[in-house]
């Protein structure tokens, strides 16, 4: 591709995202996928090959048609549709600042709204389930998985942050902490408890082997863990625990469930949202507000306790009961 669209897209994906925006490799990959699908859409629906794309002819209607194609023909979720739109908008913000003749077209595309979707159900472990999990792993001497689960929960790490933790990112002395590398290559230092320090030290001293890259955890293939393998390990653990405790572990969990759990538990223990926002590495407190929901057990307790205040202590007298019985006989 050597046309105007191709040149701009190449600059956007190879230099602008990484060098100027300081976005992560994951973001670049996500954006590249959005445009790979866009090229596929243009070829399939408009018979336009990638070499023949004219950026001047792409407008708001073209983008909306693409988004509908993703959802209706490819079966993409509303969340995925909105993610693809985010990639398109990022590209057209870049175009708008570099190609003034396309300013109005870019403005129209940038005004396309995200499609509203039902509230996403967040699954998380209850405090009791976390305790059961830790006790089970302790009892079965599964020190490595115990260490992994404890770090996932206590740090609230994203999966990508977790699998990239290295030995050098851990401070086990005074003010113990773990350094996490988050979205956009942002770094945050998360404090950890003395109990977790003990677990990590035991794991390092008895089971840890460095296969050359310095990662804290390696898979059986002597490589750092993949998201898929972490998912599998958690699924297997939850399945075993659900067999032992049929009334618990009855949702669909994933690695992020530990992050959700930590945030929810912090909120229900009266930790301010701003503190939770910084702890999780969110850009905006709006992202953190999803955890601002009361614990159902506490909610039920409060409702029932308050209900006692308005309960009635009135009792029917014997005469009143006889009158009521007579009324029922005559009217039923």
N, C-alpha and C positions, 0 to 999 in steps of 0.2 A: 504494500500500500504506500503510494507516494503522493496522495492527494492531500488537500488541506485538512480534512477530517483526520486522516491517518497521522499526519505530523503532529497535530494538537493532542490526539489521544496518546501518542507515544511519549510526548513531553510530559503529559499529565501523569502517566503510569510509571515512568522511569525516573523522573527527577522531581516533579512538583510534590507528589504525595510524600515521598521519603525525605527529600532534602529540605523543602520549604515548610511543609506541614508537620514534619516529624512524626508521621503516622507509622504504625507498626507494619511489619510484613504481612500479618494477617489481614489488615485493612486493605493493603495493596492487592492481595489475592482475592479478597471479596469484591473489590471494585473491578478487577480484571474479569472475574466471572460474570459480573453484571453486563459488561460490554461484549464479552464473548456471546452471551445469550442475545444481546441486542443485535449483533451482526447476524446471528442465526435467524432472528425474527425478520430482519429486513430481507434476507434471502428467501425465506419461506413464504412470507406474506406479500412482499413487494417485488420479488425477483430481482433484488439489487445485490450484486456481489460486493464483497468488501472493497475491491479496488475502484468501484464505481460510486461509492457513497459521496454525496455532496452535502456538506454540513449546512449549506444555505437552505436546503430543502427540508431539513429536519426541524419540526416545530412542536408546539405543545400537543397538538392532536396526535402526532406520531408517537410521542412518548406515552401518552395515555393509552393509545392502542397497544403499545408494547407491554405496558403494565397489565392491561386486561388479558393479553395473550398469555402472560406468565401465570396469571391466576386461573383463567378458564381452560386453557389448553395444556399447560404444563402441570397444573395442579398445585402451584405454589401457594403457600399460606399467605394470609394478609401480612404477617410479620415479614416474610421473605419479600413480598411485593414492595413493602415500605423500605426494606434494606436496599433493594435494587434502585428504588427512586432516590434514596440518599446518595448512592454512587453517581447517578446521573446528575443530580443537583451539584455535587462537588465538582464534577467535570465542567458543568456550565458556569459555575462561579469562576473557575479558572479561565474559561473561554471569554467570559464577559470582561475580564480585566486585560485581556490581550488582543481581542478582536472587536474593536469599537463598532464596526458595521453590523455586528450580530447582537448588539446590546439589547435591543427590544425583544428579539427572539429569546435570548437568555433570560430576560426578566419574566417573560410569560412562562417559561419552563420552570423557573425557580418558584413561581407562585402555585405550582401544582401541590395540592394538599395530600398528606398521608391519608390512607383509608383507615377509618376507625375499625377496630377489632374488639371482640369481647375481652374483658379483663383476663389477663393471663393468670392461671392458677399456679401459685408457687407452692411447691412441695418442700416440706422441711421436717426434720426429726424433732420429736419432743425431747425435753431434757431427760426424761426417763429412758427414751430410746437410745440416746447418746450414752447414758450410763450403762445400759444393757450391752451395747456394742463394745464398749471399752472393757467391761468385765469379761465378756465372752472371749475377746482376743487375748486378754491377760491369762485367763484360765487355760486357753489352748496354746499358750506360749508362742503366739504369732507376733513376734516383736516388730518385724518389718511393717506389716499391715497396720499394727497398732500405732506405730510412729507416723505412718502416712495419714491415717484417719485423724489422729490427734492434731497434726499440723494443719490439715485441711479445715478442721473445725475451728481450732483456736485462732488461726490467722485470717480465716475468711477468704483464703486465696482463690482466685480464679484458677481453672484447671491449667491453663497455659502458664500462669505464674508459678503454680505448684511444680509442674514437671521440669521447670527450668531452674529450680533452686539448686545452688551449688554449696559445697562445704564452706567456701569463703563468704557466703552470704549470711552465715549463721554466727551470732555472737552468744556464747554460752556462759560468759562471765557476768560481771555486774551489769545491771540494766539489760538483761538478756533480750535478744530480739532476732527477727529474721527479716532480711531485705528482700522485697518483692519487686519485680520489674513488670509493670502493668501496661495498659493500653497506651499507645503513643510513646512508648519507651519511658514512661514516667516511673519514678522509683518511690516507694514508700517503705518506711521501717515500722514493722509491727512488733510491739512488745509481746513477750511470751512468759508464761508462768514458770515457777520453779519446778512444778511437777512435770511440765513438758520438757524442761531442760534435762531432768533426770532420765526421761524416756529417750530423748535424742542421744544423750551421752551413752546410755546402755546400748542402744542400737549401733552407734559408731564404734564402740569398743569391742562389741562381740560379733556383729554380723556384717558391718559395712566393708565393701571392697570398691576401691576406685579403679574404674576401667580406663582411666586416662583423661576423661573430660571434666572431672571434678564434680559431677552431679551428685546430689545427695541420695537419689534413688535410681537404681538401674533395673531394667526388666530381666527376665531369664535369658534374653538374647544379648545381655551385656551392653545394652543401649538404653538411652533415657526412655522413660515411659511415653507412650502415645496416649492421646485422649481416649481412644477406643479400648486400650488395655485397662486404663483406670476405671472406665465405665464397667467393664466386665468384672473386675475384682469387686467393685461395690455391689453390682447385681448379685453376684454369688454370695457375698456376705449377707445381704439383706434377705435373700431367699432362705438361707439356713436359719437366720434369726426369726423369720416369719413362721417357719415350721415349728420352732421351739415356743414362740409366743404368737399364736394365731390372731390375737386381738391387737397386735401391734405390727409395725412395718408393713402396712397394707396399702401403701401408695406406690406410685411410680417414682423412684428416686434416681438421681444422677449425681455426678461429682459436685455440681453447683448447689445441691441440696444442703451440703455442709455450710456453705457460704450463707445461704438463705437462713439456715438454722441459727447460726451465730448472730446474724443481724436481728432476727426476730427475738431471740432470747435476750439480747442486749436491750432492745426496745422495751420488752416486757419487764425488764429489771430497771426501768426508768433512766436508761442512758439517753441523753439528748440526741436528736436526729443529726445535728451538726457533727457530733463526735463520731457517730456511726458512718456518716458520709465520708469523713476523712479516713476512717478505719478501712472502709471498703474501697477507697480510691475513686469515688464517684466525682464527676465534674460538677454536677448540680444536685442539690438536695431533693429535687423532683424525682430523681432516680431512686433515692433512698426512701421516699415516702411510701413506696409499695410495701415496706415492712411495717408501716405504722398501723398495724392491726392488732387489737387486743388478743391475748391468749384466750381461747374458747373456754378453758376451764375456769380462768379467773373471771371471764365475762359472765358465765353461768352463775358462779358464786355470788357476784355482785348483784345480778338481777334477782336471784332468789332471796338474798338478804334484804334487798330493798322492798321486795314484794311483801315481806312480813309486816312492814310498817303500814300497809294498807289493807291487811287481812281483817275480816270481820269476826268479832267475837259474839255476835248476836245469836241467840238460840230460840227456836220455836218453843212456846209454852205448850202444855198438854192441850189446852183449849184451842190454841191456834192450829195444832196438828189435826184435831178432830174436825175443825172447820175446813181445813185443806182436804182431808179425806172425803168429807161430804161433797165438796165442790167437784173433786175428781170423779166421784160416782155419778154425779148428775151431768157432767160435761164430757165424759170420755166414752 
